[in-house]
Amino acid sequence: MTRRSMLGAALSAGAAVPLAAAAGPAWADQAAAAPAPTPAATRLVLPGPTGPYPVGTVQLRLVDRSRPDDIAGPGHFRELMATVWYPARNIEGYPVAPWMPAGAFQAFVADAGFSDLASLGPSTAGHVGAPVRRSGRRLPVVVFSHGAHSHQGDHTVMVQELASHGYAVVTVAHQYDTYTEFPDGRIAVPLHDRKAPTLPGDFAADLRFLLDCVEQLAAGCNPDVDHKELPAGLLGSLDPRRMGAVGWSKGGTATACATLADGRIRAGLSLDGPMQMNPPLAGDLARPFMMMSAEFTRAAHPEAAAFWSHLRGWRLNIQAQGAAHISYGDNEALFPQVAKLLGWSGQQLQDVIGTLDPDEAVKIQQAYPLAFFDEHLRHRRGHLLDGPSPAFPAVAYLP
């Protein structure tokens, strides 16, 4: 089986596969037959955040010495790339961060059958190394877990939105199930090896390790194993008493696992997580949890219904009508641009991203996670989560 067909098979089994691979082999056939983008094609563009603050970002290389890495060999431990996003004091003179590091993006689009797009990777609203905006209180923190065969930037629209409203967001590249680039130039791609630590429980362990690193940063310690210089103001700026978690697809399941296991996570949000847990779910959760469903609904998937039944605290389940599995991420902004470059019909685009209007999909992923974490980490109660809103007609509240 080719890597491209593996990606398609992973999606059909419930794994999250971003950008080119999202629609499986049939879409890959369209990609192979489509004309290459013209040399004059502009770069792909992500919508900017709506918050009052500019956004800064910094990458960290982290090593969890409590977890030996059997794939890498004796003497090696779990190695992860992470990125911190935060409100910046100023951004003048600080370079804009790419959506993915160049080497990782090239491997990503090549695996998905889109080598012609390798020069069109989008930029973000984040500015590398910009100083942190400090105010009277420390920053609430959200950790993010991506989907299977994906990457830590696949929900940048949501991540930079939270940062622009005063959150620190820490994203992680789950080694062996991701595309990422290490500071020494190594390019990591998904490893199709049953022995690789890529189960939701492994992702959840990564999230809990991120919480440890957040606590180090809060205490004024630098967790980066290379001792890289951190942005001014980052040390001591994070609030370990106000930490939440969010994840997409397998990352949504991992978020549920981590929230159940670790009381430091005060609120958890799953973006269409399958909730296929191994070992099976044990125990109830009394802390707030929200499910944004698309394809993995409680009505169609017993695992999602079972998880819902264990929620004993504040809980909410919404679903955007017409949403596909990828609709709560950057693909809703990027695929329409890809479709235009490759000459897709409207139906071909809908086959990939669903019938939910892309502009509304972007606004949903900006508004609802922010409202959830504002209510449960900042105690800023709004009305968006109370029930259907005329501003978001596609969003249904599931009983």
C-alpha positions in Angstrom: 0.0 0.0 0.0 1.4 3.4 -0.9 1.7 6.2 1.7 -1.0 8.1 -0.1 -3.5 5.2 0.1 -2.5 4.6 3.7 -3.6 8.2 4.5 -6.9 7.6 2.8 -7.4 4.3 4.7 -6.5 6.1 7.9 -9.3 8.6 7.4 -11.9 5.9 6.6 -10.9 4.3 9.9 -11.6 7.5 11.8 -8.1 9.1 11.8 -7.7 12.7 11.0 -5.7 13.3 7.9 -5.2 17.0 6.9 -5.0 19.0 3.7 -4.4 16.8 0.6 -5.1 13.5 2.1 -8.3 14.4 3.8 -10.6 12.9 1.2 -8.7 9.7 0.7 -7.6 7.9 -2.5 -10.4 9.3 -4.7 -9.3 12.8 -3.9 -5.7 11.8 -4.5 -6.7 10.7 -8.0 -8.2 14.2 -8.6 -4.9 15.7 -7.4 -2.9 13.6 -9.7 -5.0 14.6 -12.7 -5.2 18.2 -11.8 -3.0 20.9 -13.5 -0.1 22.2 -11.4 -0.5 25.6 -9.9 0.9 28.3 -12.2 4.2 30.0 -11.2 2.2 33.2 -10.5 0.0 31.4 -7.9 0.0 33.3 -4.6 0.7 31.6 -1.3 -2.1 30.1 0.6 -3.5 32.4 3.3 -4.9 31.8 6.7 -7.5 34.2 8.2 -6.1 36.5 10.9 -7.2 36.5 14.5 -9.8 38.9 15.8 -8.5 39.6 19.3 -7.0 42.9 20.5 -3.4 41.6 20.9 -0.7 40.8 18.3 0.6 37.3 18.6 4.0 36.0 19.4 5.3 32.4 19.1 8.4 30.3 20.0 9.3 26.7 19.3 10.7 24.4 22.0 12.4 21.1 21.9 11.3 19.0 24.8 12.5 15.6 26.0 10.4 13.5 28.5 13.0 11.5 30.4 10.4 9.5 32.1 9.5 7.8 28.8 12.2 5.7 27.0 11.9 5.8 23.2 12.2 2.2 22.1 11.9 3.2 18.4 14.9 5.5 18.6 16.9 2.9 20.6 18.6 2.5 24.0 19.4 5.7 25.8 16.8 7.7 23.9 13.7 9.3 25.4 10.4 10.7 24.1 11.4 13.8 22.1 8.8 16.4 21.1 8.6 19.7 19.3 6.2 22.1 20.9 5.2 25.7 20.1 4.0 28.4 22.5 1.6 31.0 21.2 0.9 34.1 23.3 -0.2 37.7 23.3 2.8 39.9 22.3 3.7 43.3 23.6 5.0 44.4 20.2 5.9 42.5 17.0 7.9 45.1 15.1 11.1 43.5 13.7 10.1 39.9 14.6 9.6 37.6 11.6 6.3 35.9 10.8 6.1 32.2 11.7 5.3 29.8 8.9 2.3 27.4 9.2 4.8 24.5 9.1 8.6 24.5 9.0 9.7 24.4 5.3 11.2 20.9 5.4 8.2 19.4 7.2 5.7 21.2 4.8 7.6 19.8 1.8 7.3 16.2 3.2 3.7 16.8 4.1 2.5 17.9 0.7 4.7 15.3 -1.1 3.1 12.5 0.9 -0.4 13.9 0.1 0.4 14.1 -3.7 0.8 17.9 -3.8 4.5 18.5 -4.4 3.5 21.4 -6.7 2.2 23.3 -3.6 5.4 23.0 -1.7 6.3 26.7 -2.3 2.8 28.0 -1.3 2.8 27.2 2.4 0.8 29.9 4.3 2.2 32.2 7.0 0.6 32.7 10.4 -0.2 35.7 12.5 2.5 34.7 15.0 5.8 36.6 15.2 8.8 34.5 16.3 10.4 35.6 19.5 8.2 38.7 20.1 8.1 39.8 23.8 5.2 38.6 25.9 2.5 41.1 26.8 2.4 41.2 30.6 -0.5 42.5 32.6 -1.6 42.2 36.2 -2.5 38.5 35.9 -0.7 35.5 34.5 -1.9 34.0 31.2 -4.4 31.2 31.2 -3.0 28.2 29.3 -4.5 25.8 26.7 -2.6 22.7 25.4 -3.4 21.3 22.0 -3.3 17.8 20.5 -3.4 17.3 16.7 -5.0 14.4 14.8 -3.4 11.2 13.3 -0.9 11.7 10.6 -1.2 15.5 11.1 0.9 18.3 12.5 0.8 20.8 15.3 -0.1 23.7 13.1 -3.3 22.1 11.7 -5.6 24.3 13.9 -3.6 27.5 13.7 -6.7 29.6 13.1 -8.1 28.5 16.5 -4.7 28.7 18.3 -3.8 32.2 17.2 -7.4 33.3 17.9 -7.0 32.3 21.5 -3.6 33.9 21.8 -4.9 37.2 20.4 -7.4 37.2 23.2 -4.9 36.7 26.0 -4.2 33.0 26.2 -1.0 31.1 26.0 -1.5 28.0 23.8 1.0 25.2 23.7 0.8 22.9 20.7 2.8 19.6 20.4 4.0 17.5 17.5 3.3 13.9 18.6 6.4 12.2 17.4 6.0 9.2 15.0 2.5 10.4 14.0 3.3 13.8 12.7 5.2 16.0 10.3 7.7 18.2 12.0 11.3 19.5 11.9 13.8 19.5 14.7 16.4 22.3 15.2 19.2 20.1 13.9 17.4 19.7 10.6 15.9 16.3 11.1 12.5 15.9 9.4 10.0 13.6 11.1 7.1 12.0 9.3 4.4 9.6 10.4 5.8 6.1 11.1 3.7 3.2 10.1 4.9 0.8 12.8 2.5 -0.9 15.3 5.2 -0.5 18.0 5.3 3.2 17.6 3.8 5.1 20.6 0.9 6.7 18.6 -2.2 5.6 20.5 -4.6 8.2 22.1 -3.0 7.2 25.4 0.4 8.1 24.1 -0.9 11.5 22.9 -2.5 12.0 26.3 0.8 11.3 28.0 2.4 14.0 25.8 -0.3 16.5 26.9 0.4 15.7 30.5 4.1 16.2 29.9 3.3 19.6 28.4 1.5 20.5 31.6 4.8 19.7 33.4 6.6 22.0 31.1 4.1 24.8 31.6 4.7 24.5 35.3 8.4 24.9 34.7 7.9 28.0 32.6 5.6 29.4 35.3 8.3 28.8 37.9 10.9 30.6 35.8 12.6 27.6 34.4 13.3 26.9 30.7 12.3 23.4 29.7 13.9 23.6 26.2 16.7 20.9 26.2 18.9 23.1 24.0 18.5 26.0 26.4 17.4 28.3 23.6 16.8 32.0 24.4 13.1 32.5 25.2 11.0 35.6 24.4 11.3 38.4 26.9 8.6 38.0 29.6 7.7 34.3 28.9 9.3 33.0 32.1 6.8 33.5 34.9 4.0 34.6 32.7 1.9 31.4 32.5 -0.8 30.4 35.1 -0.6 26.7 36.0 -3.8 27.0 38.0 -5.8 27.9 34.8 -5.0 25.2 32.3 -7.3 23.6 29.7 -6.9 21.2 26.8 -8.2 20.9 23.3 -7.7 18.3 20.6 -9.0 17.3 17.2 -9.9 13.7 16.1 -7.4 11.4 17.8 -6.2 14.5 19.6 -9.8 15.0 20.8 -9.8 11.5 22.3 -6.4 12.1 23.8 -7.8 15.3 25.4 -10.6 13.3 27.0 -8.1 10.8 28.3 -5.8 13.4 29.7 -8.6 15.4 31.3 -9.9 12.3 33.0 -6.4 11.4 34.3 -5.1 14.8 35.3 -6.8 17.3 37.5 -4.6 20.1 36.4 -6.7 20.3 33.2 -9.6 22.4 34.4 -11.6 22.2 31.2 -11.4 19.9 28.1 -12.7 20.4 24.5 -12.9 17.7 21.8 -13.1 18.6 18.2 -14.9 15.6 16.6 -13.0 13.1 18.7 -13.9 9.4 18.0 -13.5 8.6 21.7 -12.2 5.1 20.9 -10.2 4.5 24.1 -7.9 1.6 24.8 -8.0 0.7 27.6 -11.8 1.4 27.9 -13.0 4.5 29.7 -12.9 4.2 33.4 -14.4 6.6 35.9 -16.5 9.8 35.7 -15.4 13.4 35.0 -16.8 16.2 37.1 -14.9 19.0 35.4 -16.3 20.9 32.3 -16.1 19.2 29.0 -17.4 20.3 25.6 -17.7 18.2 22.4 -17.9 19.8 18.9 -19.1 17.0 16.8 -19.2 16.6 13.0 -18.9 13.0 11.9 -18.2 11.3 15.2 -21.7 12.0 16.7 -23.1 10.3 19.8 -26.0 9.0 17.7 -23.7 7.2 15.2 -20.8 6.2 17.4 -21.3 4.3 20.7 -17.9 5.3 22.0 -18.8 9.0 21.9 -22.1 8.3 23.6 -20.4 6.3 26.3 -17.9 9.1 27.0 -20.8 11.6 27.2 -22.5 9.4 29.8 -19.5 9.7 32.1 -19.6 13.5 32.2 -20.9 14.6 35.6 -20.0 18.2 35.5 -20.8 21.1 33.1 -21.1 19.6 29.6 -22.1 20.7 26.1 -22.3 18.9 22.7 -22.8 21.0 19.6 -22.7 20.1 15.9 -22.4 22.3 12.9 -24.8 21.1 10.2 -23.0 20.1 7.0 -19.6 19.8 8.8 -17.1 17.2 7.7 -14.5 15.7 10.0 -12.0 18.4 9.0 -14.4 21.3 9.4 -13.1 22.6 12.7 -9.6 23.2 11.5 -7.5 25.2 9.1 -8.6 23.0 6.1 -11.8 25.0 5.9 -9.7 28.1 5.1 -7.1 26.3 2.9 -9.1 23.8 0.8 -11.2 26.5 -1.0 -7.9 28.1 -2.1 -6.4 24.7 -3.2 -9.6 24.0 -5.1 -9.3 27.2 -7.0 -5.7 26.6 -7.8 -6.5 23.1 -9.1 -9.7 23.9 -10.9 -12.1 21.8 -8.8 -15.8 22.0 -9.2 -18.0 23.1 -6.3 -19.1 19.5 -5.8 -15.5 18.3 -5.7 -14.8 20.8 -2.9 -17.9 19.8 -1.0 -16.9 16.2 -1.2 -13.8 17.1 0.8 -15.0 19.8 3.3 -18.7 19.2 3.5 -21.5 21.6 2.8 -20.9 23.9 5.8 -20.1 27.4 4.5 -16.3 27.8 4.8 -16.5 31.3 6.2 -19.0 30.3 8.9 -16.8 27.3 9.7 -13.8 29.6 10.3 -15.9 31.8 12.5 -17.2 28.8 14.5 -13.7 27.6 15.3 -12.7 31.1 16.4 -15.8 31.8 18.5 -16.8 28.6 20.3 -13.5 27.4 21.8 -12.8 31.0 23.0 -16.3 31.2 24.6 -15.7 27.8 26.3 -12.3 28.6 27.8 -13.4 32.1 28.7 -16.2 30.7 30.8 -14.3 27.9 32.4 -10.7 29.2 32.8 -11.5 32.9 33.2 -15.0 32.8 34.6 -16.1 35.3 31.9 -19.6 34.1 31.3 -21.1 35.0 27.9 -24.2 33.9 26.1 -22.9 32.0 23.1 -22.9 28.6 24.9 -26.4 29.0 26.2 -28.2 27.9 23.1 -28.6 28.5 19.3 -27.3 31.9 18.1 -28.5 33.8 15.0 -24.8 34.6 14.3 -24.1 30.9 13.8 -27.2 29.4 12.2 -25.5 26.1 11.3 -24.7 25.2 15.0 -27.1 22.9 16.6 -27.1 22.1 20.4 -27.5 18.4 21.0 -29.4 17.3 24.1 
